[in-house]
Amino acid sequence: MDLAKSLEVIKNGIEEIIPENELIKKLEKSEKTGRPLRIKYGIDPTGYDVHIGHMVPIRKMRDFQDLGHIGVIIIGDFTAQIGDPTGLDETRKHLSANEVKRNAERYMEQLYMILDREKTEVRWQSEWFTKMSLE
């Protein structure tokens, strides 16, 4: 797909891309090298279901996938265990590692209803933070 068509797809439903010229450079490089872009989205599995607020970036990630790029979901398994450290938000309670894992698996089941499994990579925040303790 040519650059103009790719931009048309990406910009659909978007108010503004900042900075657009950088996106254009990345798309041009991707096209020239044949190497897809890696579009990342981080999500903390603090509940059992994804919510409507997740869908805007996930739908846009799917647009990029349809253009041949790779979506990378970064599961915030480390930060999801923390909850709300201020204690003011009871909706973000401290979760066990098992609860977070269960939530993350459920999130991915739901996200795969939109995302292309073959063009989705899942990474866990704990890959970077395992040496830090939550206790």
Legacy VTK file of the C-alpha trace (Angstrom):
# vtk DataFile Version 3.0
C-alpha trace
ASCII
DATASET POLYDATA
POINTS 135 float
0.000 0.000 0.000
1.374 3.414 -0.852
2.214 6.018 1.764
-0.766 8.272 1.022
-3.220 5.388 1.441
-1.494 4.235 4.642
-1.741 7.735 6.079
-5.400 7.915 5.120
-6.104 4.700 7.040
-4.044 5.777 10.059
-5.553 9.265 10.213
-9.141 8.014 9.981
-10.843 8.978 13.251
-7.778 10.845 14.517
-7.883 14.532 15.381
-4.140 15.164 15.151
-0.898 13.181 14.910
1.988 14.773 16.789
4.449 14.986 15.121
3.000 13.793 11.831
6.268 14.294 9.953
7.946 11.749 12.259
5.249 9.183 11.531
5.703 9.782 7.803
9.467 9.214 8.140
8.876 5.961 10.029
6.359 4.742 7.448
8.747 5.604 4.602
11.594 3.749 6.303
9.341 0.752 6.948
8.292 0.654 3.314
11.868 1.051 2.075
13.356 -1.632 4.355
10.375 -3.992 4.355
10.511 -3.963 8.138
7.141 -3.357 9.849
6.650 -0.759 12.544
6.085 -1.993 16.094
3.077 -0.219 17.593
3.003 -0.510 21.391
0.159 -0.230 23.877
0.476 -0.772 27.615
-2.409 -2.038 29.707
-2.631 -2.800 33.430
-4.894 -5.820 34.033
-6.507 -4.410 37.181
-9.967 -5.775 36.409
-11.477 -8.799 34.740
-12.589 -7.069 31.534
-11.178 -4.449 29.211
-13.364 -1.354 29.008
-14.487 0.981 26.255
-11.578 3.346 26.930
-9.176 0.657 25.736
-10.912 0.286 22.402
-9.801 3.505 20.701
-6.070 2.666 20.809
-6.742 -1.038 20.188
-8.790 -0.267 17.060
-6.000 2.010 15.854
-3.470 -0.747 16.523
-5.594 -3.022 14.322
-5.462 -0.390 11.560
-1.667 -0.522 11.743
-1.786 -4.335 11.680
-3.984 -4.246 8.585
-1.228 -2.160 6.988
1.307 -4.910 7.770
2.731 -3.635 11.059
3.134 -5.433 14.399
1.099 -4.633 17.509
2.886 -5.043 20.827
0.725 -5.316 23.932
2.710 -4.616 27.096
0.927 -6.191 30.047
1.496 -4.083 33.168
1.557 -7.101 35.456
3.981 -5.424 37.849
2.100 -2.138 38.254
-1.297 -3.880 38.323
-0.289 -5.611 41.554
0.364 -2.291 43.273
-3.176 -0.945 43.048
-3.615 2.641 44.228
-0.630 3.393 46.481
-2.425 6.432 47.981
-5.238 4.263 49.314
-7.773 6.772 47.979
-9.059 4.698 45.068
-10.709 1.514 46.269
-11.364 0.441 42.671
-7.613 -0.139 42.240
-6.982 -2.544 45.074
-3.803 -4.540 45.584
-3.892 -7.732 43.478
-1.963 -10.979 43.764
0.245 -12.143 40.910
-2.291 -14.913 40.183
-5.189 -12.437 39.987
-3.204 -10.229 37.628
-2.275 -13.210 35.436
-5.926 -14.324 35.264
-7.042 -10.794 34.365
-4.320 -10.483 31.718
-5.328 -13.764 30.097
-8.940 -12.590 29.998
-7.858 -9.213 28.544
-5.976 -10.952 25.748
-8.981 -13.169 24.934
-11.009 -9.990 24.532
-8.330 -8.049 22.643
-7.891 -10.897 20.167
-11.496 -10.322 19.120
-10.119 -7.162 17.491
-6.387 -7.678 17.048
-4.736 -10.033 14.568
-3.084 -12.778 16.655
-0.447 -13.368 14.003
0.602 -9.717 14.110
0.444 -9.290 17.889
3.330 -9.695 20.297
2.640 -9.826 24.042
5.291 -8.673 26.489
5.094 -8.585 30.281
6.270 -5.562 32.240
7.791 -7.950 34.773
10.366 -8.879 32.117
12.004 -5.564 33.033
11.000 -5.219 36.679
11.530 -8.695 38.172
14.450 -7.515 40.310
12.234 -4.985 42.077
10.200 -6.133 45.057
6.609 -5.192 45.750
6.917 -6.158 49.394
LINES 1 136
135 0 1 2 3 4 5 6 7 8 9 10 11 12 13 14 15 16 17 18 19 20 21 22 23 24 25 26 27 28 29 30 31 32 33 34 35 36 37 38 39 40 41 42 43 44 45 46 47 48 49 50 51 52 53 54 55 56 57 58 59 60 61 62 63 64 65 66 67 68 69 70 71 72 73 74 75 76 77 78 79 80 81 82 83 84 85 86 87 88 89 90 91 92 93 94 95 96 97 98 99 100 101 102 103 104 105 106 107 108 109 110 111 112 113 114 115 116 117 118 119 120 121 122 123 124 125 126 127 128 129 130 131 132 133 134
